[in-house]
Amino acid sequence: MGLLVAVFVGYNIGGATTGPAFGPAVGANVITKLMAAALMSIFFFLGAITIGPQVVDTLGRELVTDTDIFTMRSNVAVLFFIGGALFVGNYAGVPASTSMTAVGAIAALGLATGELNLAILGEIVIWWIVAPIIGFWVAGIVGRYFYPRINAWVAIEGNREGREMVTIDRSGLVPRLQFGENADRREISGALVVIGIGCLMAFSSGTSNIANAIAPIYGTGDIDMIPLILIGSVAVTIGCFTIARRTLDTLGNDITNLPLTAAIVVAVISSGIVIGLSWIGIPASFVVIATMSIIGLGWGRATRTTTLSEAKAGEETRVSVGALTAEEEGERSPRIGEEEPQDIPQASDLFDPSTTARVVLMQNVVPILSTVGAFLTFRFVPIFGF
């Protein structure tokens, strides 16, 4: 029963993480949803099997001071609340923070039993605060000093013909990549970059999120790490090919008109931070870091209308998140101070307000459901014997 619930959690992790990784590529008609699911499955497993064990140790052995509380009943309950809360987000088409959801449920078990390791929890929470701030400032620097140059280098805005730019040709004995008929070398390079970034995000997701499915089971000591990672990765694969279609639609089409240049920058910054935190055993929320990176990138881009000397003299800078759409791919990179504030679009040109509000709401509701539900269960339901 514990393994079945862990599979359920892995299934929902696959649904929640595929959208952030490959939503931009699918939304721009670079690849199909089927190819996105396949790439997500492969690179998630690579991240899980290489760096993932560090995070599994943190959640399964260190977050609680006595691993004896990971009984079969408590494991099923913890994984049920993780999977159930994530399912609510997936059903709504919103990719929730799997790390926050899992840490909340496990911490609730520790708090209800008096076995919570406050030092480890404090370290995790501190990094949850610091990491988005790092993402904001790194993205802000890129937006101010490097974004136009990157924007001029990336040629692809999306395939306007409605067909995917990159497909798989299965006519021969060995399948091979096939590109759109009218795609030139720069567009092909841009498409490959977008796919590569999605693969990087999938890898970073595997490093952090595999623990959310298997850590409670691993904490019992009954099953070794590698078999659990294999089981969890298979469950994630199932989620990638099924329920992930809903979050791919939300992240690829509904929430934002974020240009691929910005999506690439945000993905590289956010994935790098998540991989770094996973390396030291900290479960990180990619979605929160990516959101702050988008804001930082827009802020940095908007400040290009004013030079540092003008800022010192008291010149006003109008900041808009919509600054990310101020340039078309391939145009000459303007110098700092050359652009006019009126050339910067409003934030409403970048985000869909109703969809964005739904995403922000569910990002908070899902971890709360997991944490509160788990705490009340372990604290007041007598069958657990705590």
LUMSEMAR-598798 format. One record per atom (N, C-alpha, C): x, y, z. Coordinates in pm, whole numbers, padded with zeros to 5 digits, always signed. Layout:
# residues N
XYZ/...
# end
This chain:
# residues 386
+00083-00121+00000/+00000+00000+00000/+00086+00126+00000/+00194+00123+00079/+00284+00239+00082/+00346+00267-00054/+00386+00161-00125/+00445+00179-00257/+00341+00229-00357/+00219+00182-00345/+00113+00228-00436/+00087+00377-00418/+00085+00421-00292/+00065+00565-00268/+00185+00645-00317/+00306+00589-00301/+00425+00657-00352/+00418+00671-00504/+00368+00568-00572/+00348+00575-00717/+00248+00685-00751/+00141+00696-00670/+00042+00801-00692/+00106+00940-00680/+00194+00956-00582/+00264+01083-00566/+00353+01110-00687/+00430+01009-00728/+00516+01024-00846/+00438+01060-00970/+00322+00999-00985/+00233+01028-01098/+00196+01176-01101/+00162+01232-00986/+00124+01373-00979/+00244+01466-00992/+00363+01420-00949/+00484+01499-00970/+00511+01513-01119/+00493+01404-01193/+00509+01411-01339/+00413+01510-01402/+00290+01515-01350/+00194+01611-01402/+00226+01753-01366/+00286+01775-01247/+00310+01911-01199/+00438+01972-01254/+00536+01889-01294/+00666+01943-01331/+00692+01949-01482/+00613+01879-01560/+00634+01880-01705/+00600+02016-01765/+00495+02079-01712/+00454+02209-01764/+00561+02317-01752/+00618+02339-01632/+00723+02440-01621/+00844+02411-01709/+00877+02283-01730/+00996+02249-01808/+00975+02268-01958/+00864+02220-02009/+00846+02217-02154/+00725+02298-02203/+00659+02370-02111/+00547+02453-02152/+00583+02555-02260/+00694+02631-02245/+00730+02726-02350/+00756+02660-02486/+00823+02545-02486/+00853+02477-02612/+00725+02426-02679/+00633+02372-02599/+00507+02323-02654/+00420+02440-02699/+00414+02546-02618/+00332+02662-02653/+00379+02732-02779/+00509+02724-02810/+00563+02787-02930/+00565+02690-03049/+00502+02573-03033/+00498+02472-03140/+00637+02428-03183/+00729+02419-03087/+00861+02367-03118/+00858+02214-03116/+00794+02155-03014/+00781+02010-03003/+00638+01976-02964/+00603+01848-02978/+00470+01801-02940/+00466+01769-02791/+00346+01755-02738/+00330+01715-02598/+00389+01576-02574/+00377+01489-02673/+00430+01353-02660/+00583+01356-02646/+00649+01437-02728/+00795+01447-02720/+00835+01513-02588/+00758+01612-02544/+00788+01676-02416/+00781+01575-02302/+00680+01489-02305/+00666+01388-02200/+00783+01291-02201/+00827+01252-02320/+00939+01157-02330/+01069+01219-02278/+01096+01342-02318/+01219+01408-02272/+01215+01433-02122/+01097+01472-02072/+01082+01495-01928/+01113+01368-01851/+01062+01255-01897/+01082+01128-01828/+01230+01090-01822/+01299+01105-01934/+01440+01064-01942/+01527+01150-01850/+01513+01281-01862/+01604+01369-01788/+01564+01380-01641/+01438+01359-01608/+01399+01352-01468/+01471+01236-01402/+01472+01121-01468/+01539+01003-01412/+01689+01028-01394/+01752+01093-01491/+01895+01121-01480/+01926+01209-01359/+01842+01310-01336/+01861+01395-01219/+01835+01320-01089/+01733+01232-01091/+01697+01158-00970/+01806+01059-00930/+01868+00994-01028/+01963+00889-00997/+02101+00943-00963/+02131+01068-01001/+02264+01124-00978/+02269+01211-00853/+02189+01318-00848/+02193+01412-00736/+02076+01390-00640/+01970+01329-00687/+01850+01310-00606/+01870+01244-00471/+01960+01145-00458/+01976+01080-00328/+02008+01174-00212/+02077+01286-00239/+02108+01381-00130/+01979+01438-00069/+01883+01472-00155/+01758+01529-00106/+01674+01421-00038/+01678+01299-00091/+01606+01189-00029/+01655+01167+00114/+01785+01175+00135/+01841+01162+00269/+01790+01271+00363/+01782+01394+00313/+01736+01506+00396/+01593+01484+00443/+01504+01450+00351/+01363+01434+00386/+01335+01302+00458/+01407+01197+00419/+01377+01065+00474/+01450+01032+00603/+01562+01100+00630/+01642+01062+00747/+01673+01179+00842/+01671+01305+00791/+01719+01416+00872/+01611+01512+00919/+01501+01526+00842/+01399+01624+00878/+01328+01587+01008/+01318+01458+01038/+01262+01413+01165/+01374+01348+01246/+01370+01365+01378/+01480+01317+01463/+01472+01168+01490/+01355+01109+01475/+01339+00965+01499/+01266+00904+01380/+01337+00830+01299/+01276+00772+01178/+01182+00657+01211/+01173+00617+01337/+01078+00512+01374/+00934+00557+01355/+00912+00688+01347/+00774+00736+01325/+00728+00711+01183/+00823+00674+01093/+00783+00638+00957/+00734+00494+00956/+00620+00473+01019/+00556+00342+01015/+00479+00328+00884/+00429+00208+00858/+00353+00188+00735/+00231+00279+00730/+00161+00292+00841/+00042+00377+00842/+00078+00523+00820/+00183+00570+00888/+00220+00711+00874/+00272+00739+00733/+00345+00643+00674/+00394+00662+00538/+00280+00679+00438/+00182+00591+00452/+00067+00598+00362/-00004+00731+00378/-00019+00776+00503/-00088+00902+00528/-00010+01021+00471/+00123+01025+00497/+00205+01134+00446/+00199+01140+00294/+00220+01026+00229/+00219+01023+00084/+00080+01053+00028/-00023+01013+00102/-00160+01043+00059/-00183+01193+00055/-00138+01263+00159/-00160+01408+00163/-00075+01479+00058/+00047+01430+00035/+00129+01489-00072/+00063+01469-00207/+00031+01343-00238/-00030+01313-00368/-00166+01376-00385/-00248+01375-00278/-00381+01433-00289/-00378+01582-00314/-00288+01651-00243/-00278+01796-00262/-00227+01829-00403/-00126+01754-00450/-00076+01777-00585/-00182+01746-00690/-00264+01645-00664/-00369+01610-00759/-00469+01725-00773/-00498+01792-00661/-00588+01908-00667/-00531+02014-00762/-00398+02040-00749/-00335+02138-00837/-00334+02093-00981/-00302+01966-01005/-00299+01915-01142/-00436+01917-01206/-00538+01883-01128/-00674+01884-01182/-00715+02025-01222/-00665+02124-01147/-00693+02264-01181/-00603+02315-01292/-00510+02229-01337/-00419+02270-01444/-00308+02361-01398/-00277+02358-01268/-00176+02446-01210/-00063+02362-01152/+00063+02380-01196/+00175+02305-01140/+00215+02359-01004/+00181+02287-00898/+00211+02333-00763/+00355+02301-00726/+00400+02362-00617/+00535+02336-00566/+00537+02201-00496/+00595+02102-00560/+00599+01968-00502/+00689+01965-00378/+00798+02041-00378/+00889+02041-00264/+00821+02098-00140/+00752+02211-00155/+00683+02268-00040/+00573+02177+00010/+00504+02112-00082/+00396+02022-00045/+00449+01903+00035/+00560+01844-00012/+00617+01727+00056/+00679+01764+00190/+00757+01870+00193/+00819+01913+00319/+00711+01946+00422/+00602+02009+00377/+00494+02043+00468/+00432+01920+00533/+00408+01815+00453/+00346+01694+00507/+00440+01621+00604/+00568+01609+00567/+00664+01539+00653/+00690+01620+00781/+00701+01752+00767/+00720+01837+00885/+00599+01830+00977/+00480+01818+00919/+00359+01806+01001/+00362+01678+01083/+00411+01570+01023/+00427+01444+01097/+00525+01462+01213/+00638+01526+01186/+00736+01550+01291/+00685+01641+01401/+00609+01744+01363/+00556+01837+01462/+00450+01770+01549/+00364+01690+01489/+00258+01624+01564/+00313+01521+01661/+00428+01463+01629/+00486+01359+01714/+00598+01412+01804/+00632+01540+01789/+00741+01597+01868/+00878+01555+01822/+00890+01508+01698/+01018+01459+01645/+01071+01545+01530/+01020+01668+01518/+01062+01755+01409/+01200+01813+01437/+01290+01802+01341/+01425+01859+01353/+01417+02005+01309/+01407+02094+01406/+01388+02235+01375/+01508+02296+01304/+01628+02245+01332/+01749+02299+01267/+01746+02272+01117/+01710+02149+01079/+01702+02114+00937/+01589+02190+00870/+01473+02197+00936/+01360+02271+00879/+01397+02417+00863/+01464+02475+00961/+01504+02614+00951/+01599+02638+00835/+01693+02545+00814/+01785+02557+00701/+01711+02553+00569/+01613+02464+00559/+01534+02454+00436/+01457+02582+00411/+01390+02634+00514/+01308+02754+00501/+01395+02875+00464/+01512+02885+00527/+01602+02997+00495/+01639+02995+00347/+01671+02877+00295/+01705+02867+00154/+01584+02894+00065/+01464+02860+00113/+01344+02893+00038/+01327+03044+00024/+01375+03119+00123/+01366+03265+00118/+01481+03323+00036/+01602+03271+00058/+01721+03327-00007/+01724+03295-00156/+01687+03173-00194/+01699+03130-00334/+01618+03219-00431/+01490+03250-00402/+01418+03340-00494/+01480+03479-00502/+01539+03527-00390/+01606+03658-00393/+01727+03653-00485/+01804+03544-00476/+01918+03526-00566/+01871+03523-00711/+01763+03448-00735/+01709+03442-00871/+01667+03578-00922/+01605+03659-00835/+01561+03793-00875/+01680+03879-00918/+01786+03883-00836/+01898+03972-00865/+01982+03923-00982/+02002+03793-00994/+02076+03742-01109/+02000+03773-01237/+01868+03749-01236/+01787+03779-01353/+01784+03928-01381/+01782+04010-01274/+01783+04155-01294/+01910+04203-01362/+02024+04147-01323/+02151+04183-01387/+02152+04141-01533/+02102+04019-01558/+02095+03973-01698/+02002+04063-01778/+01887+04100-01719/+01792+04185-01790/+01848+04322-01825/+01927+04377-01737/+01980+04512-01761/+02099+04512-01857/+02188+04415-01843/+02315+04423-01915/+02328+04322-02030/+02255+04212-02028/+02280+04107-02127/+02158+04067-02208/+02037+04099-02161/+01916+04049-02227/+01904+04090-02375/+01925+04216-02411/+01912+04251-02553/+02008+04174-02643/+02131+04149-02594/+02227+04072-02673/+02180+03928-02691/+02127+03870-02584/+02073+03734-02594/+01952+03732-02686/+01869+03836-02674/+01748+03846-02754/+01780+03854-02903/+01888+03924-02937/+01929+03935-03078/+01983+03803-03131/+02034+03719-03040/+02092+03592-03083/+01986+03486-03106/+01878+03489-03024/+01772+03389-03037/+01677+03430-03148/+01659+03344-03246/+01582+03381-03364/+01437+03336-03358/+01403+03240-03271/+01272+03177-03279/+01171+03247-03190/+01055+03279-03242/+00943+03331-03165/+00832+03229-03152/+00836+03126-03232/+00729+03027-03235/+00689+03000-03378/+00643+02881-03405/+00604+02842-03539/+00463+02889-03568/+00449+02986-03656/+00318+03044-03684/+00232+02956-03774/+00289+02851-03833/+00213+02764-03921/+00127+02666-03843/+00141+02661-03711/+00060+02573-03630/+00109+02431-03622/+00223+02401-03685/+00282+02268-03679/+00413+02273-03603/+00446+02163-03537/+00566+02160-03455/+00691+02172-03542/+00788+02250-03491/+00911+02271-03566/+01001+02149-03562/+01001+02077-03450/+01086+01959-03436/+00999+01836-03416/+01012+01737-03504/+00939+01612-03493/+01037+01497-03510/+00988+01375-03494/+01070+01256-03510/+01027+01181-03635/+01121+01157-03725/+01096+01083-03848/+01120+00934-03821/+01012+00856-03826/+01022+00712-03799/+01018+00628-03925/+01035+00690-04041/+01027+00616-04168/+01145+00522-04187/+01260+00555-04131/+01378+00472-04146/+01392+00371-04034/+01500+00295-04040/+01526+00195-03937/+01556+00261-03803/+01629+00374-03806/+01663+00449-03686/+01588+00581-03685/+01506+00609-03584/+01435+00738-03577/+01534+00855-03574/+01498+00965-03640/+01585+01082-03641/+01500+01208-03633/+01566+01317-03588/+01496+01444-03576/+01467+01503-03714/+01350+01562-03728/+01312+01627-03853/+01263+01768-03821/+01310+01867-03896/+01277+02006-03871/+01179+02057-03976/+01112+02168-03944/+01015+02226-04036/+01076+02261-04171/+00994+02257-04274/+01044+02278-04410/+01105+02417-04429/+01044+02518-04371/+01089+02656-04392/+01184+02707-04284/+01227+02619-04195/+01314+02661-04086/+01457+02680-04135/+01517+02796-04103/+01656+02818-04141/+01747+02773-04026/+01877+02792-04046/+01973+02742-03948/+01957+02810-03813/+01931+02939-03813/+01916+03010-03686/+01792+02964-03611/+01682+02941-03683/+01560+02894-03618/+01579+02753-03562/+01650+02669-03635/+01678+02534-03586/+01764+02540-03461/+01865+02628-03462/+01951+02643-03345/+01870+02692-03225/+01781+02789-03250/+01696+02839-03143/+01605+02732-03086/+01548+02648-03175/+01461+02540-03130/+01537+02440-03045/+01658+02406-03087/+01740+02312-03010/+01777+02370-02874/+01801+02501-02869/+01832+02565-02741/+01712+02555-02647/+01592+02582-02699/+01472+02575-02616/+01451+02433-02563/+01471+02333-02649/+01456+02194-02606/+01563+02160-02502/+01686+02204-02526/+01794+02177-02432/+01767+02237-02295/+01710+02358-02293/+01677+02421-02165/+01568+02342-02093/+01470+02293-02168/+01367+02209-02108/+01426+02084-02046/+01522+02025-02114/+01589+01906-02060/+01666+01939-01932/+01729+02056-01929/+01799+02100-01808/+01701+02116-01692/+01585+02173-01720/+01484+02191-01617/+01431+02057-01568/+01415+01962-01661/+01369+01828-01622/+01472+01761-01532/+01600+01778-01566/+01708+01722-01482/+01704+01782-01342/+01690+01915-01334/+01686+01980-01204/+01564+01936-01125/+01452+01912-01193/+01333+01863-01125/+01357+01726-01064/+01427+01640-01138/+01457+01507-01086/+01545+01512-00963/+01640+01604-00961/+01731+01613-00846/+01656+01647-00717/+01550+01726-00727/+01481+01775-00608/+01352+01699-00578/+01278+01662-00682/+01142+01614-00662/+01129+01463-00641/+01231+01386-00676/+01219+01241-00653/+01201+01211-00505/+01262+01293-00419/+01250+01272-00275/+01107+01288-00227/+01030+01372-00295/+00894+01398-00250/+00806+01273-00261/+00842+01182-00348/+00763+01060-00367/+00811+00944-00281/+00942+00937-00256/+00996+00814-00196/+01059+00834-00058/+01078+00957-00014/+01150+00981+00112/+01086+00912+00233/+00952+00919+00252/+00896+00851+00368/+00919+00699+00366/+00909+00638+00249/+00934+00494+00238/+01080+00464+00268/+01169+00548+00216/+01312+00528+00240/+01346+00544+00388/+01273+00632+00457/+01298+00655+00598/+01276+00532+00685/+01195+00438+00639/+01172+00316+00716/+01292+00223+00714/+01377+00235+00612/+01492+00147+00599/+01459+00011+00541/+01334-00010+00500/+01293-00141+00449/+01331-00162+00302/+01346-00053+00227/+01376-00064+00084/+01494+00025+00052/+01586-00022-00031/+01705+00054-00067/+01670+00173-00156/+01767+00264-00168/+01747+00388-00243/+01720+00364-00392/+01805+00286-00458/+01797+00271-00604/+01664+00212-00649/+01615+00101-00590/+01484+00050-00632/+01373+00153-00615/+01378+00232-00508/+01276+00336-00488/+01284+00443-00595/+01406+00483-00632/+01421+00584-00738/+01366+00531-00870/+01389+00404-00899/+01336+00344-01022/+01184+00343-01021/+01126+00302-00909/+00980+00299-00899/+00922+00440-00911/+00983+00536-00840/+00935+00674-00847/+00946+00733-00986/+01055+00703-01056/+01074+00757-01191/+00974+00699-01289/+00941+00572-01275/+00838+00512-01362/+00703+00580-01339/+00672+00606-01211/+00546+00674-01180/+00542+00815-01237/+00655+00885-01230/+00663+01019-01289/+00641+01012-01440/+00697+00911-01503/+00680+00895-01648/+00533+00880-01685/+00460+00802-01606/+00317+00786-01633/+00245+00919-01623/+00280+00998-01522/+00220+01130-01508/+00254+01223-01623/+00378+01213-01673/+00420+01297-01785/+00336+01273-01910/+00300+01147-01933/+00228+01112-02055/+00077+01124-02042/+00028+01155-01922/-00117+01160-01904/-00162+01297-01852/-00160+01316-01720/-00218+01436-01660/-00137+01562-01688/-00011+01547-01731/+00073+01664-01759/+00020+01748-01874/-00067+01693-01956/-00122+01770-02068/-00195+01895-02021/-00257+01887-01905/-00330+02004-01853/-00235+02116-01814/-00127+02083-01742/-00032+02187-01702/+00049+02237-01820/+00070+02154-01922/+00138+02201-02043/+00056+02308-02112/-00076+02290-02114/-00163+02392-02173/-00156+02523-02094/-00158+02513-01961/-00155+02634-01878/-00024+02709-01894/+00088+02638-01881/+00219+02703-01888/+00258+02739-02029/+00204+02667-02129/+00244+02692-02266/+00161+02796-02337/+00033+02812-02296/-00055+02896-02374/-00133+02998-02292/-00178+02961-02171/-00278+03042-02102/-00220+03153-02016/-00116+03121-01938/-00076+03214-01833/+00001+03335-01886/+00084+03317-01988/+00175+03425-02024/+00213+03424-02170/+00244+03540-02222/+00302+03553-02355/+00452+03574-02345/+00513+03519-02241/+00655+03536-02217/+00735+03490-02339/+00817+03578-02399/+00894+03539-02517/+00996+03432-02483/+01034+03355-02583/+01124+03243-02558/+01259+03288-02506/+01303+03407-02544/+01429+03458-02491/+01423+03467-02339/+01316+03527-02288/+01300+03539-02144/+01283+03403-02079/+01208+03314-02144/+01188+03180-02089/+01320+03105-02075/+01409+03122-02172/+01540+03056-02167/+01621+03110-02050/+01625+03242-02035/+01702+03302-01927/+01650+03257-01792/+01518+03263-01774/+01457+03222-01647/+01485+03075-01619/+01475+02990-01720/+01497+02847-01700/+01640+02816-01658/+01737+02882-01722/+01877+02857-01688/+01907+02901-01544/+01861+03020-01508/+01886+03070-01373/+01818+02981-01268/+01690+02951-01288/+01615+02875-01190/+01667+02732-01178/+01695+02668-01291/+01745+02531-01288/+01881+02524-01220/+01967+02622-01248/+02098+02624-01184/+02088+02634-01033/+01996+02719-00984/+01979+02734-00840/+01924+02606-00779/+01825+02544-00845/+01766+02420-00792/+01869+02308-00786/+01949+02293-00892/+02051+02188-00893/+02153+02213-00782/+02194+02338-00763/+02289+02370-00658/+02235+02338-00520/+02108+02371-00494/+02048+02340-00364/+02031+02189-00346/+01993+02120-00452/+01979+01974-00442/+02113+01909-00410/+02220+01966-00462/+02354+01911-00438/+02389+01912-00288/+02338+02013-00215/+02363+02019-00070/+02246+01962+00010/+02152+01897-00060/+02044+01828+00009/+01923+01911+00045/+01905+02028-00018/+01792+02115+00011/+01684+02099-00095/+01563+02055-00059/+01453+02050-00156/+01408+02191-00191/+01407+02224-00318/+01380+02362-00360/+01255+02369-00447/+01189+02483-00445/+01071+02506-00528/+01112+02578-00655/+01112+02506-00767/+01148+02567-00894/+01048+02677-00932/+00919+02652-00907/+00816+02746-00951/+00833+02882-00885/+00860+02883-00753/+00876+03010-00682/+01000+03084-00731/+01111+03010-00748/+01235+03072-00795/+01215+03128-00936/+01147+03052-01021/+01125+03097-01159/+01037+03223-01161/+00935+03228-01075/+00848+03345-01071/+00926+03470-01034/+01010+03461-00932/+01091+03577-00892/+01194+03612-00999/+01241+03512-01072/+01336+03539-01180/+01269+03616-01293/+01144+03582-01323/+01069+03655-01426/+01053+03802-01385/+01016+03823-01259/+01000+03961-01210/+01133+04035-01216/+01240+03969-01172/+01372+04033-01176/+01418+04064-01316/+01391+03974-01409/+01430+03996-01549/+01355+04115-01607/+01226+04123-01579/+01148+04237-01627/+01193+04368-01565/+01226+04365-01436/+01275+04485-01368/+01408+04530-01428/+01499+04435-01446/+01629+04471-01503/+01617+04523-01644/+01528+04463-01721/+01507+04508-01860/+01450+04650-01863/+01357+04679-01771/+01295+04811-01769/+01392+04920-01727/+01489+04888-01642/+01584+04990-01595/+01683+05031-01704/+01681+04964-01819/+01772+05003-01928/+01738+05139-01987/+01620+05192-01954/+01586+05324-02006/+01664+05435-01938/+01732+05403-01827/+01805+05503-01750/+01946+05454-01721/+02046+05536-01748/+02183+05500-01715/+02207+05523-01566/+02317+05468-01514/+02348+05485-01372/+02372+05631-01338/+02436+05703-01428/+02461+05845-01402/+02331+05924-01398/+02236+05889-01485/+02106+05956-01482/+02029+05921-01355/+02042+05795-01309/+01974+05754-01186/+02028+05831-01066/+02160+05853-01064/+02219+05931-00956/+02169+06075-00958/+02140+06125-01077/+02094+06263-01090/+01945+06277-01060/+01878+06165-01031/+01737+06171-00993/+01641+06144-01105/+01689+06096-01221/+01599+06061-01331/+01509+05945-01289/+01380+05953-01326/+01284+05849-01288/+01286+05736-01390/+01279+05613-01339/+01271+05495-01425/+01136+05428-01406/+01061+05412-01514/+00932+05344-01505/+00954+05195-01526/+00921+05117-01427/+00946+04974-01432/+00817+04899-01464/+00825+04806-01559/+00711+04724-01596/+00759+04584-01629/+00688+04484-01577/+00723+04347-01612/+00708+04324-01761/+00621+04402-01824/+00603+04389-01967/+00724+04431-02047/+00827+04480-01981/+00949+04520-02051/+01012+04405-02127/+00980+04283-02089/+01041+04168-02155/+01000+04157-02301/+00888+04220-02339/+00842+04210-02476/+00876+04334-02557/+00967+04417-02508/+00995+04544-02573/+01070+04529-02704/+01132+04413-02727/+01211+04396-02847/+01166+04272-02922/+01187+04272-03050/+01164+04155-03132/+01293+04078-03147/+01281+03945-03156/+01401+03864-03173/+01475+03904-03299/+01606+03916-03290/+01688+03944-03406/+01718+04091-03428/+01656+04183-03353/+01683+04325-03371/+01817+04363-03308/+01870+04480-03350/+01994+04530-03292/+01975+04557-03144/+02076+04525-03067/+02069+04545-02923/+02084+04693-02890/+01980+04757-02833/+01994+04898-02796/+02083+04914-02675/+02151+05028-02669/+02236+05054-02553/+02154+05111-02439/+02211+05099-02318/+02141+05151-02201/+02123+05301-02215/+02000+05348-02194/+01967+05489-02205/+01909+05527-02338/+01917+05438-02440/+01863+05471-02572/+01712+05454-02579/+01655+05364-02497/+01513+05332-02506/+01429+05432-02428/+01306+05453-02475/+01214+05544-02410/+01114+05465-02325/+01073+05518-02209/+00978+05447-02123/+00848+05414-02194/+00801+05502-02286/+00675+05474-02353/+00683+05356-02449/+00806+05311-02480/+00821+05194-02567/+00803+05063-02492/+00792+05071-02359/+00782+04951-02278/+00635+04914-02261/+00593+04795-02301/+00453+04754-02285/+00414+04742-02138/+00284+04741-02116/+00234+04723-01981/+00239+04576-01942/+00234+04552-01810/+00239+04413-01762/+00121+04332-01813/+00006+04398-01837/-00111+04326-01885/-00090+04269-02025/+00011+04322-02098/+00042+04266-02229/+00120+04137-02216/+00174+04110-02099/+00257+03991-02080/+00182+03879-02009/+00103+03914-01906/+00036+03812-01827/-00115+03817-01848/-00178+03701-01845/-00323+03693-01841/-00365+03703-01694/-00434+03810-01654/-00460+03833-01512/-00537+03720-01444/-00644+03670-01507/-00726+03568-01442/-00649+03437-01423/-00576+03395-01526/-00499+03271-01514/-00387+03287-01413/-00320+03402-01414/-00212+03426-01319/-00265+03421-01176/-00382+03480-01151/-00441+03479-01018/-00472+03336-00975/-00522+03255-01068/-00553+03115-01036/-00426+03038-01000/-00318+03064-01073/-00192+02995-01047/-00137+03035-00910/-00136+03165-00880/-00084+03212-00752/-00166+03155-00636/-00299+03153-00652/-00386+03099-00547/-00355+02952-00520/-00348+02871-00625/-00325+02728-00608/-00184+02699-00558/-00087+02784-00592/+00049+02765-00543/+00054+02774-00391/-00037+02849-00331/-00042+02860-00185/-00137+02758-00123/-00246+02728-00191/-00347+02638-00137/-00293+02495-00127/-00223+02448-00229/-00179+02308-00233/-00086+02272-00117/+00023+02348-00090/+00106+02314+00027/+00031+02325+00159/-00060+02422+00170/-00138+02437+00293/-00227+02315+00316/-00291+02267+00210/-00375+02147+00221/-00294+02029+00273/-00174+02011+00217/-00090+01899+00256/-00045+01911+00402/+00000+02029+00442/+00055+02048+00576/-00053+02040+00683/-00159+02116+00666/-00266+02120+00767/-00335+01984+00777/-00364+01923+00662/-00430+01793+00665/-00347+01688+00736/-00216+01685+00709/-00129+01587+00772/-00119+01612+00923/-00103+01737+00963/-00088+01767+01106/-00213+01727+01184/-00330+01765+01136/-00454+01732+01206/-00474+01581+01214/-00436+01510+01108/-00451+01365+01109/-00361+01300+01212/-00233+01336+01210/-00138+01273+01302/-00159+01318+01447/-00215+01435+01465/-00233+01487+01600/-00358+01433+01667/-00465+01411+01590/-00593+01382+01654/-00655+01248+01615/-00603+01181+01512/-00659+01050+01475/-00587+00942+01555/-00657+00867+01639/-00591+00777+01732/-00527+00653+01671/-00562+00614+01548/-00510+00489+01493/-00360+00493+01469/-00301+00615+01463/-00157+00624+01439/-00077+00604+01568/-00141+00617+01683/-00077+00587+01809/+00031+00683+01852/+00029+00807+01803/+00131+00905+01841/+00083+00989+01959/
# end
